[in-house]
Amino acid sequence: MNKRKIFNLSVVTLLFLVLITSMLTSGMLAKYISGKENDENARVATFCVDMKNSTTSLPLVISSSPVSFDVAIVNYTGSNVSEVTSKYEFEVTTLGNLPLKITIVEKSYDGKGTMATINDLLVSNGIMPATEKVEHIFTIIVEWDTTIDNYDDVKYSEEIDLLKVSFTGTQVD
Amino acid sequence: MKNKKHTFIFGFIILFLISMTMISGIFAKYITNINTSNVIKPNSFYFNTNYEADGTYELYSDEITITVSNSYLGNTTEEDINYSVFVKEGENIIATVSGILTQSNGFKEHVLQVEYNKEYKVVIQTTTPFKKTIEHNFITYYSSVDGYYTLTDMGGWIELDLYIGSYVPNSIIINYISALSADNTNPLTTGWYGTQGTISKSLITNNAHYKIVFFKNDSYSYEKVTNGSFTASGLDYSVTITK
């Protein structure tokens, strides 16, 4: 290989390295910016998906009658609406200390997007479209599971349990 | 030729890196994770009786009195309690009574009629909101110790000493002359203003002395002390104080 070819190859290599470095650096320094009107800076689309739990009094007290509370999935915060389509799912779990029967039912669907499907304690594949406020509301009902043997044993009167709702919202496109 | 091959491989690697960098940017997604937790607890539940659970008790009576309560140390059950009381002689249930304790009516007394000189097991069982079982063992005895009373003139007043024997009567009726006034500071005789007073069963127990004072008023002219005894088992006792 003569010197000219070595020189040419070095220049090409250098140019490619500069190009890659520039792209990597631009990606690392990119920041998500919350939506602000009249912001002249370049920004990425606003993403917002949230879960609101209606329980105001804690702890949840189980009596002979069921107790319930609502879980609302929204794609906005105040006046800021998500600018990208969102997908959500959530799952309800307990520690299993109490013989409880938990049921999730659809409470309110505003016709926007795709209401999630409920499969036992997993709510999944809910879609919320971009740029318009959407609210999907579910009701979680907690009651004694009377199908379990000795569900009313006095030992449960001094037991507590923990009901967890694990929610994930994801940008679709 | 060899140099061209190296240049081609080198260029391919560079293009691959550029493509991966661009694709990774395209597939970047926003993700939100939220976890909430709520503590769940049952309604408070308390259910007790006037006897310690699993204890054995000797009673000089043909009655077993069970008082059930829905509270403990100031804490009260937050729901109605449905319960049943079973009296068992051996394996046989000889009596059953059911009841409900509400939040406004936190206790109930059940008087269970049994026989003397026998052994019983009393089982108290709640059905809602939780199942709880309490058991007590009782041995009943008949005692021939009768009750009696003594009247003593103390000068300014007459003192009545009542002794309740083995048997607790339903009530004790005391007749006294108008020249005497019952001591209204005594819980047994509170509200006695005429010439007769009644002591109910709930105020007395067996094998116990009770002293009642009757003050003489101005019309009391002479004294008379009378002693007697209670013998009428199963009937109300009657004490008559006369001049």
Interface residues (C-beta under 8 A of the other chain):
Chain A: M1 K5 L9 T13 F16 L19 I20 M23 L24 G27 Y32 F47 V49 D50 M51 N53 T55 L58 P59 L60 V61 I62 S63 S64 F69 V84 T94 L98 L100 V142 N150 D152 D153 V154 Y156 S157 E159 I160 D161 L162 L163 K164 V165 S166 F167 T168 G169 T170 Q171
Chain B: N3 T7 F10 I14 L17 I18 T21 M22 S24 G25 K29 Y30 I31 T32 N33 I34 N35 T36 S37 N38 V39 I40 K41 P42 N43 S44 F45 E78 E79 T126 T128 P129 F130 K131 K132
